[in-house]
Amino acid sequence: MTGDADGILEWRHYVAAPGCADRLVRRFHAHTFPLFDAHGMRVLAFGRDDDGPGHLHYVLAWRDEEQMRRTWEAFVADARWTRVREVTERDGPLIASIERRVLRALDPARRLSGDD
């Protein structure tokens, strides 16, 4: 992606419910990411916070906000996702909180040189 008009990034931060971090990671790998793929969602990064193992982060790339909105609506409404949540959260929610930010993609070649 280059330039402001060439896309957006969505950063998401999940805090797992107490004792649920490993189960949440397993759900992402076994179910969430395959469903993201089925909906055309492109995950650029996925990781765990060094300062808190219950903190998970991932970044998605989008063409524009309309694509992001439509795709999330379709994902949330997907019966497969509803079933995954029902099964994996039978004993309670895996997620305590979610934070998200939408970032405008910039040209990575335009790095601060120290002269700026």
C-alpha positions in Angstrom: 0.0 0.0 0.0 1.3 3.4 -0.8 -0.2 6.8 -0.4 -3.1 8.0 1.8 -5.7 7.0 -0.8 -4.5 3.4 -1.1 -6.1 1.8 1.9 -6.6 1.7 5.6 -5.3 -0.5 8.3 -7.4 -1.7 11.2 -5.5 -2.5 14.5 -7.4 -4.6 17.0 -6.4 -5.3 20.6 -8.1 -8.0 22.5 -7.8 -8.6 26.2 -8.7 -12.2 27.0 -10.9 -13.1 29.9 -8.9 -14.3 32.9 -7.4 -17.8 32.1 -8.7 -17.7 28.5 -5.7 -16.4 26.5 -4.6 -19.8 25.1 -8.1 -20.8 24.3 -8.6 -17.5 22.5 -5.4 -18.0 20.4 -6.5 -21.5 19.5 -9.9 -20.1 18.4 -8.2 -17.5 16.2 -6.0 -20.2 14.5 -8.7 -22.9 14.2 -11.8 -20.9 13.4 -11.5 -17.1 13.2 -8.7 -16.8 10.7 -10.1 -19.4 8.3 -13.5 -17.5 8.4 -11.6 -14.2 7.8 -10.1 -15.9 4.7 -13.5 -17.0 3.6 -14.7 -13.4 3.8 -11.6 -12.0 2.0 -10.2 -10.3 5.2 -6.5 -9.9 5.0 -4.6 -10.2 8.3 -1.1 -8.6 8.1 0.0 -9.4 11.7 -1.0 -11.3 14.7 0.8 -11.3 18.0 0.8 -11.5 21.8 1.9 -8.5 24.0 5.2 -9.0 25.8 3.9 -7.2 28.8 0.7 -9.2 29.1 0.1 -12.7 27.7 -3.7 -12.1 27.8 -3.3 -9.2 25.3 -3.6 -10.1 21.6 -3.2 -7.8 18.7 -3.8 -8.1 15.0 -3.8 -5.8 12.0 -6.1 -6.0 9.0 -5.7 -4.3 5.6 -8.7 -2.8 3.8 -9.3 -1.0 0.5 -11.5 1.5 2.2 -13.9 2.0 5.1 -16.9 0.8 3.1 -15.2 -2.5 2.4 -14.3 -2.8 6.1 -17.8 -2.1 7.2 -19.5 -4.4 4.8 -17.1 -7.2 5.4 -17.4 -7.0 9.2 -21.2 -7.0 8.9 -21.1 -10.1 6.8 -18.6 -11.8 9.1 -20.6 -11.1 12.3 -23.8 -12.3 10.6 -22.2 -15.6 9.3 -23.9 -18.6 10.8 -20.5 -20.4 11.0 -19.1 -17.6 13.3 -22.3 -17.7 15.4 -21.8 -21.4 15.9 -18.1 -21.1 16.7 -18.8 -18.5 19.4 -21.6 -20.6 20.9 -19.3 -23.7 21.1 -16.1 -21.9 22.2 -17.9 -19.7 24.8 -20.1 -22.4 26.3 -18.3 -21.9 29.6 -18.2 -18.1 29.4 -16.8 -15.4 27.1 -13.1 -15.7 26.0 -12.8 -11.9 25.6 -12.9 -9.3 28.3 -12.5 -6.3 26.0 -11.7 -5.2 22.5 -10.1 -1.9 21.3 -9.8 -0.9 17.7 -8.2 1.8 15.7 -8.5 2.7 12.0 -5.2 3.9 10.5 -4.6 5.6 7.2 -2.0 3.7 5.3 1.1 5.7 4.4 3.9 5.0 2.0 6.5 2.9 4.1 9.3 4.4 1.9 8.6 7.8 3.4 10.3 7.3 6.7 11.4 10.1 9.0 15.1 10.8 8.2 15.7 12.8 11.4 15.8 16.0 9.3 12.0 16.3 9.4 
